[in-house]
Amino acid sequence: MMSSIRRLVLDLLKPNEIENVEFARTLAGLDGVDGTNVSLLESDKDVQNLKITIEGENIDSDVVTTAVEDLGGTVHSVDEVVCGDRMVEESSTHQD
């Protein structure tokens, strides 16, 4: 059995016409999602680059990607994934 996704951090691009609040509310309303955080990283006259953090007990990454695309966004990268029975935070290493 695969471990459920508990945190997903996405870097995405979206058109300016779609409000960031709509992105946050839509993603927060998905099954398995407890909450979202949407942060604006960069903006120009046509598009915005967002960092979206999604947390929950059983996040379906395919459903999240579909919801982002339905809102007119494009996922550039998955920057963090946390799976398992508990949240594990990133640890510092000698390279940091």
C-alpha positions in Angstrom: 0.0 0.0 0.0 1.3 3.4 -0.9 1.8 6.1 1.8 -0.5 9.0 1.6 0.7 12.5 0.7 0.5 14.9 3.7 2.2 18.0 2.2 2.7 19.1 -1.4 4.6 22.2 -2.4 4.2 23.4 -6.0 5.8 26.1 -8.1 3.3 27.2 -10.7 2.5 29.8 -13.3 -1.0 31.3 -13.6 -2.7 34.1 -15.6 -3.3 37.4 -13.7 -7.0 37.2 -14.4 -7.5 34.4 -11.8 -7.3 35.6 -8.2 -4.9 34.0 -5.8 -7.8 33.7 -3.3 -9.7 31.5 -5.9 -6.6 29.2 -6.2 -6.3 28.9 -2.4 -10.1 28.2 -1.9 -10.4 25.8 -4.8 -7.4 23.7 -3.7 -8.4 23.8 0.0 -11.8 22.4 -1.0 -10.4 19.3 -2.6 -10.9 15.9 -0.9 -8.0 15.0 1.4 -6.8 18.6 1.7 -7.0 20.4 5.1 -5.5 23.7 4.1 -3.5 25.7 1.5 -1.0 28.6 1.5 -0.5 30.6 -1.7 2.5 32.9 -1.9 3.2 35.3 -4.8 6.8 34.8 -5.9 6.9 37.0 -9.1 4.4 39.0 -11.2 4.5 40.6 -14.6 1.7 42.1 -16.8 0.3 38.8 -17.9 1.2 36.0 -15.4 2.2 35.3 -11.8 4.5 32.7 -10.4 3.1 31.2 -7.2 4.4 28.9 -4.5 1.5 26.8 -3.2 1.8 24.6 -0.1 -1.0 22.1 0.4 -1.4 20.0 3.6 -3.9 17.2 4.4 -4.2 13.6 5.4 -4.5 12.1 1.9 -3.7 14.5 -0.9 -4.2 13.2 -4.5 -1.5 14.9 -6.6 -3.3 14.1 -9.8 -6.5 15.8 -8.6 -4.5 18.8 -7.5 -2.8 19.1 -10.9 -6.1 18.8 -12.6 -7.6 21.6 -10.4 -4.6 23.9 -11.1 -5.0 23.3 -14.9 -8.8 23.8 -14.7 -8.0 27.3 -13.1 -5.7 28.1 -16.0 -2.4 27.4 -14.2 0.6 25.2 -15.0 2.7 23.3 -12.5 6.3 24.1 -13.1 7.7 21.8 -10.4 6.9 19.8 -7.3 9.3 21.3 -4.8 8.4 19.3 -1.7 6.5 16.1 -1.0 5.9 14.7 2.5 4.4 11.2 2.8 3.8 8.7 5.6 2.1 8.6 9.1 3.6 11.8 10.3 5.0 15.1 9.0 8.8 15.0 8.6 10.5 18.4 8.3 13.6 19.0 6.2 16.9 18.5 8.1 20.0 20.7 7.8 23.0 19.0 6.4 26.7 20.0 6.2 26.1 21.1 2.6 23.5 23.8 3.7 
